Structure formats: C-alpha cells, structure tokens
C-alpha cells in the first residue's frame, strides 16, 4: 500500500503582459488540483519572473488519477502599484495523462492561454510535473514513558536571624535518672561467697557390727548348814 502525491515545480515565466499601468507586472501563480489550491510568492515588477518553487498535492484516488486536471493561473498582484481592473495574465490546463513518474520529468515551457476571447494574454510558463508513490510507514507502537527520576531531598535552608528570634526556645534537657541501687546480699552470702556446695557428711554404716555381750548368769551362793 502506498500514497501518491503530485509535484509541480513552478520554474519561471517569460514575456508576460504588463498590467500595472507602468509597463510591468508583479506576477504570482495559483495551482489547483484534486480540490486543493497552492500559491507561489509574488515577484515584484518583473515580466520574466523566476519562482523556482515546489508545490505538492495529495492524490486521493491514485487509480482514478486519469480523470483529474491540473489548472495553472497567473495573476498580477493588484496590491502592488497601480493596476487595471483585470489582473489576469494567462492560464494552463493539463490532463493527468501528461504526468510522468519521478525521474522522467523535464522542464517544459507551455504557452499561456486566455479564459475567453476578450482576454488578451501573452508569454509562456516553465514547469516540471511528476508524481511520486511513497509507501505507508508501519505504525510505531508507543512505549510508555520511563518513570521520572526520584527527586533528591534537599536540606531545608538555614533559618534567618528573624525566624530564629521568633521561634520559641527549645525545652530544657532532662537529666538522666541514676540507676536503682542493687539489693544487699545476706551476711552468710557476704561472708562466704557462693561457690560449689559439698554434699552433707553422713556416718558410714559399720560393715560388721560387734556381737552383743553374753548374758550374765546368776551365781548360787552356798547356804550354811544349820
């Protein structure tokens, strides 16, 4: 798929009719094609003006361009100097069958024609006319913009002397409270510092207990004979 544009190069004109009442003209060109109108600048007081301007027209229907007509009209600028009522200098109508592709164009001088039998025109105009087919570029996917850089936090500006005097004084600093005293240790603990405690002493049981003493026997006393 391609788009087509028609390029009309307005080169110059020669031996135009004077129209300003002083023996000269200030000509400009108006071109019409496919509902579009383009205009050249005005050349002041010159019967052989040189424009060397390029006018471009969009071709809406490239396949049906054969039915289009290019119309070129040359006028005298009535805003420059004294002028007659009729400022028409000549015209030219070209069928699209006379257009060539870019690279095949050449400078051609066309004789200017009149609109009606009552018009008096003279001279010719030099043109280059060609068309260009341009491919339609593929649509470019828009990428989301990058996130803005993180703003560096600037330190606040120092306060002025007036602001410092107007600001309330800072509260007094509170002294740190001393740490609480440690609880006293018991005397026994203070005399004998804690250390590894030994188990209480126990009397070991005798291995073989001694035998009990023998029981005492009653001795019989001899009795006296009466």
Backbone torsions as a table, in degrees:
resi	resn	phi	psi	omega
1	UNK	NA	133.2	-177.7
2	UNK	-142.4	157.6	174.4
3	UNK	-105.3	152.4	-178.3
4	UNK	-122.1	139.4	173.6
5	UNK	-130.8	147.4	177.8
6	UNK	-100.2	129.6	-178.6
7	UNK	-112.0	126.9	178.4
8	UNK	-121.6	113.7	177.2
9	UNK	-95.7	115.2	177.6
10	UNK	-89.5	105.3	-174.4
11	UNK	-86.9	-66.9	-177.2
12	UNK	-161.8	-179.8	174.5
13	UNK	-140.5	159.7	-175.8
14	UNK	-136.8	141.6	172.6
15	UNK	54.5	50.5	177.9
16	UNK	-75.3	164.2	-178.6
17	UNK	-82.4	134.9	176.1
18	UNK	-70.0	139.6	-176.0
19	UNK	-133.9	-7.0	-174.4
20	UNK	-93.2	4.1	179.4
21	UNK	82.3	-3.3	178.5
22	UNK	-118.5	14.2	177.5
23	UNK	91.2	13.9	178.8
24	UNK	-146.5	-175.8	179.0
25	UNK	-147.1	161.2	174.6
26	UNK	-120.3	85.5	-169.1
27	UNK	-86.3	154.2	169.4
28	UNK	-145.1	163.7	-174.7
29	UNK	-118.8	139.0	173.3
30	UNK	-119.7	127.8	-179.5
31	UNK	-117.8	135.2	179.0
32	UNK	-124.6	132.2	176.7
33	UNK	-157.7	130.3	174.3
34	UNK	52.6	43.1	178.0
35	UNK	76.0	11.5	179.8
36	UNK	-117.7	144.5	-179.8
37	UNK	-127.3	133.3	176.8
38	UNK	-129.1	155.1	-174.9
39	UNK	-139.3	144.6	176.0
40	UNK	-91.5	174.7	173.9
41	UNK	-76.8	168.3	178.3
42	UNK	-94.1	133.1	173.6
43	UNK	-98.7	121.1	-172.4
44	UNK	-76.4	126.3	169.1
45	UNK	45.5	67.3	-179.4
46	UNK	-150.0	122.1	177.3
47	UNK	-86.2	-5.9	174.7
48	UNK	-129.2	64.4	-172.8
49	UNK	-71.7	152.6	174.3
50	UNK	-123.4	120.8	179.7
51	UNK	-102.6	-50.2	-176.7
52	UNK	51.2	51.6	179.3
53	UNK	-115.6	151.2	-179.6
54	UNK	-113.1	123.5	176.6
55	UNK	-112.3	130.2	-178.0
56	UNK	-116.5	139.9	-180.0
57	UNK	-128.5	138.9	176.2
58	UNK	-83.3	131.2	178.2
59	UNK	-92.7	109.6	-175.4
60	UNK	-71.7	-32.9	-179.5
61	UNK	-129.1	87.2	-176.8
62	UNK	-59.7	-34.8	-178.2
63	UNK	-71.7	-25.0	-178.9
64	UNK	-109.7	25.6	-178.0
65	UNK	-67.3	-18.5	-177.1
66	UNK	-62.8	-21.8	-178.8
67	UNK	-90.4	-0.4	-177.6
68	UNK	-89.4	153.5	-179.6
69	UNK	-126.6	135.3	174.1
70	UNK	-97.8	126.1	179.9
71	UNK	-115.2	129.0	178.7
72	UNK	-116.6	125.6	178.3
73	UNK	-124.6	137.1	178.3
74	UNK	-113.4	131.3	-178.1
75	UNK	-130.0	156.9	169.1
76	UNK	-93.1	134.6	-179.1
77	UNK	-76.4	107.4	-175.3
78	UNK	-73.3	-7.3	178.5
79	UNK	-82.6	-6.6	-178.1
80	UNK	-111.6	105.9	175.9
81	UNK	75.4	177.0	177.2
82	UNK	-65.1	146.0	-176.6
83	UNK	-144.9	159.6	172.5
84	UNK	-85.1	172.4	-178.8
85	UNK	-68.2	-36.1	-179.1
86	UNK	-97.0	114.5	-179.0
87	UNK	-108.1	17.6	-179.3
88	UNK	-79.0	130.7	-178.7
89	UNK	-111.8	-11.0	179.0
90	UNK	144.8	165.2	-177.0
91	UNK	-143.8	169.3	178.7
92	UNK	-153.5	132.8	178.0
93	UNK	-123.0	123.9	-177.5
94	UNK	-123.3	132.3	175.4
95	UNK	-78.6	150.1	-177.7
96	UNK	-64.9	-16.1	176.2
97	UNK	-65.5	-14.8	178.5
98	UNK	-90.2	-2.5	-178.7
99	UNK	-82.2	147.3	179.5
100	UNK	-122.7	165.7	177.7
101	UNK	-74.8	155.7	179.6
102	UNK	-58.9	135.6	-176.5
103	UNK	102.4	-17.4	178.8
104	UNK	-107.4	2.7	-174.7
105	UNK	-77.2	161.3	177.4
106	UNK	-151.2	156.6	177.8
107	UNK	-76.4	121.2	-177.9
108	UNK	-125.7	135.3	176.2
109	UNK	-98.8	122.8	-179.1
110	UNK	-107.9	134.2	175.5
111	UNK	-70.0	137.8	179.6
112	UNK	-74.0	142.6	-178.1
113	UNK	-112.2	161.2	178.0
114	UNK	-99.4	157.2	-179.9
115	UNK	-76.3	-38.2	-177.4
116	UNK	-144.5	175.2	-179.1
117	UNK	-67.5	-20.7	-178.1
118	UNK	-82.3	-14.0	-179.9
119	UNK	-80.5	141.9	176.7
120	UNK	-116.6	111.8	-177.9
121	UNK	-130.3	163.0	174.9
122	UNK	-158.7	166.0	177.5
123	UNK	97.8	-179.8	-178.9
124	UNK	-144.4	163.8	-177.5
125	UNK	-128.8	139.0	-179.9
126	UNK	-99.7	126.9	-175.4
127	UNK	-134.2	153.1	164.6
128	UNK	-123.2	123.7	-175.6
129	UNK	-128.3	128.2	178.6
130	UNK	-158.8	165.9	178.1
131	UNK	-121.6	156.7	-176.2
132	UNK	-132.5	130.6	173.2
133	UNK	-100.3	123.8	-178.1
134	UNK	-118.8	132.6	177.7
135	UNK	-68.6	148.4	177.8
136	UNK	-79.9	122.4	179.9
137	UNK	-67.2	146.3	177.7
138	UNK	-66.8	144.4	179.0
139	UNK	-64.5	139.0	-179.6
140	UNK	-95.3	127.0	179.0
141	UNK	-71.7	128.0	179.4
142	UNK	-79.4	127.1	177.5
143	UNK	-92.8	143.6	179.3
144	UNK	-63.1	144.1	-179.5
145	UNK	-65.4	148.9	178.7
146	UNK	-65.5	151.9	179.2
147	UNK	-64.3	147.0	-179.7
148	UNK	-66.6	147.0	179.3
149	UNK	-64.5	148.1	-179.9
150	UNK	-65.3	132.8	-178.9
151	UNK	-78.2	129.8	177.4
152	UNK	-73.6	133.0	179.6
153	UNK	-76.1	119.5	179.4
154	UNK	-87.3	139.3	176.7
155	UNK	-63.5	144.6	-179.8
156	UNK	-62.9	146.6	179.5
157	UNK	-66.2	148.9	179.1
158	UNK	-62.4	143.3	-179.3
159	UNK	-72.3	146.4	178.4
160	UNK	-74.5	170.8	-178.6
161	UNK	-63.8	-36.6	179.5
162	UNK	-66.0	-42.1	179.3
163	UNK	-65.8	-37.6	179.3
164	UNK	-66.0	-38.0	179.5
165	UNK	-71.9	-31.9	-179.5
166	UNK	-79.2	-21.1	-178.1
167	UNK	-72.4	142.5	178.6
168	UNK	-66.6	149.9	-179.5
169	UNK	-66.8	149.3	179.2
170	UNK	-69.0	149.6	179.3
171	UNK	-64.1	148.9	-179.7
172	UNK	-65.3	148.2	178.8
173	UNK	-74.7	135.0	178.0
174	UNK	-85.9	132.5	178.8
175	UNK	-69.7	144.8	-179.8
176	UNK	-73.0	134.0	179.5
177	UNK	-69.5	140.2	178.3
178	UNK	-67.0	153.2	179.4
179	UNK	-67.3	148.2	-179.8
180	UNK	-63.8	146.0	-179.8
181	UNK	-67.9	152.0	178.1
182	UNK	-77.1	142.2	179.7
183	UNK	-65.2	144.9	-178.9
184	UNK	-68.7	150.0	178.0
185	UNK	-87.5	149.4	175.4
186	UNK	-62.2	157.5	-175.6
187	UNK	-61.2	-45.5	-178.8
188	UNK	-60.0	-36.0	-179.4
189	UNK	-74.0	-30.6	179.9
190	UNK	-75.1	-35.9	178.7
191	UNK	-72.6	-49.0	-180.0
192	UNK	-107.2	102.4	179.6
193	UNK	-61.7	148.8	-178.0
194	UNK	-61.5	137.0	179.2
195	UNK	-151.5	-172.8	178.5
196	UNK	-66.9	122.5	-179.6
197	UNK	-84.2	134.6	177.3
198	UNK	-90.7	148.1	-179.8
199	UNK	-65.7	151.0	179.5
200	UNK	-62.2	146.0	-179.4
201	UNK	-76.6	138.5	177.3
202	UNK	-125.7	140.9	178.3
203	UNK	-74.0	122.4	179.4
204	UNK	-68.7	141.7	179.7
205	UNK	-69.6	139.8	178.3
206	UNK	-62.6	142.3	-179.9
207	UNK	-67.8	-50.7	179.0
208	UNK	-126.4	106.7	-178.9
209	UNK	-66.0	145.9	179.4
210	UNK	-66.2	150.6	179.4
211	UNK	-70.0	147.1	179.8
212	UNK	-66.9	150.7	178.4
213	UNK	-65.0	151.4	179.1
214	UNK	-69.6	148.8	179.7
215	UNK	-69.2	143.9	179.1
216	UNK	-77.3	135.1	178.7
217	UNK	-100.1	141.7	179.5
218	UNK	-76.7	125.2	-179.8
219	UNK	-89.0	132.5	-178.3
220	UNK	-84.5	121.3	178.9
221	UNK	-80.4	137.7	177.4
222	UNK	-67.8	136.5	178.5
223	UNK	-90.5	146.1	178.9
224	UNK	-82.8	136.8	178.0
225	UNK	-74.1	131.6	177.4
226	UNK	-76.3	NA	NA
